[in-house]
Amino acid sequence: MELLRKLEILADAAKYDASCASSGTTKRNSLKGGLGSTEGSGICHAYAPDGRCISLLKLLLTNACVFDCAYCINRASSNTQRARFTVEEVVQLTLGFYRRNTIEGLFLSSGIIRSPDYTMEQVVRVARVLRLEHGFRGYIHLKTIPDASPELLAEAGLYADRLSINMELPTIAGLESLAPEKDFRRIRHAMAGLRTRIEVAQDEARTARRASPKKFAPAGQSTQMIVGADGADDGAILGTATDLYAGYRMRRVYYSAYSPIPDASRLLPPTAPPLVREHRLYQADWLLRFYGFSREEVMAGGQGGMLDLELDPKTAWALQSRANFPVDLNTAPREALLRVPGLGAKTVDRLIAARRHTRLRAADLARLRVSLAKVLPFVVLADHVPRGLDGAGLRSRLLPATAFAAAARPVQMTLF
């Protein structure tokens, strides 16, 4: 099969994996010469959930797989055209696209062929050849296989900026039903092993126990969960995400709305969930990580274990927690300001800096391009006191200001 046709098949097959952001890594300045950089600019082919543009060559080593996960287009029983790259082909594609300033790095995953160890060895070999034989210093994200030997996972972290092991489904019952060949406990065990190695490398870097501390996946580890393939509600998904952040120090949990596939199992839903559901989960995830919300608080604005699809989670929570408002922007602590609908973390910091010199007014919010329609009902300013509105009336006013604009999921674009 021609290389171009392989690229078409295996780049398209990789589009279902959402976890392809390139944030959080470190520079590779210790090598003299070499090719690439983790900070280089190029043509952007994906959008991270936080809105940043990134450019990665996103491929599967092969879309053949011995597993038969019901939700996967590349499952063993799927009637899809198969292709497979050699290690050398992936290396040359990566170097070629980088030299043409098309990409910043490589995101490499694979179906499982022969055995988990054989497949993982091939994936690791790509990164090893890029780093050691070609001096490639760009970003590398490797999708790891939890059933592979710990030694292979350990070697992967020496060459990759980020490692990830996909949870795929948020509950044990869902995984046993739709992906019986995958083991929930082995996935968690592999994640724990990566966390330990990452923390050891970070501790060595902080204490400088050696002249050049060895790096291990400096951008940490991430995972992905499919939304809407099983019966798990948003509360269960966010509960699993909370556990992963707390227990395994995940850098990111990605959410990918289920896409119906040809010849799908009867166990799968016939239609995809609304894409706005994926977007709401990303917003809720942000509240959990950066805004001091608990899972219970985030879910308080929804109903029946599901997030409100019409309002963002912070606004939905605020409508259910009117006793916490209005908040005086001139005196309230940062923690209270972060809970005001329409105020992001950077805006809050700017407001705190500004109020040291002046009394904040509505015009100050306008200058920061804050949505006044969303913020003013919940705050007190030097020239503004909100009028009492019942919950239903306020909700109807806020709906146009919180209309769903765009889903925060990566976009797979053609590279050829």
Secondary structure, DSSP 8 states (H G I E B T S, - for coil): --HHHHHHHHHHHGGG-------S-----SSSS-B--TT------EE-TTS-EE-EEEEESBS--S---TT-TTSTT------B--HHHHHHHHHHHHHTT--SEEEEE----S-HHHHHHHHHHHHHIIIIIT-B-SEEEEE--TTS-HHHHHHHHHH-SEEE---BSSSHHHHHHH-TTS-HHHHHHHHHHHHHHHHHHHHHHHHT-SSS-----TT-EEEEEEESSSS--HHHHHHHHHHHHHHH--SEEEEEE----TT--TTS-SS---HHHHHHHHHHHHHHHHS---HHHHHHTSBTTB--SSS-HHHHHHHH-GGG--EETTT--HHHHTTSTT--HHHHHHHHHHTTTS---HHHHHHTT--HHHHGGGEEBTTB------HHHHHHHHTGGG--------------
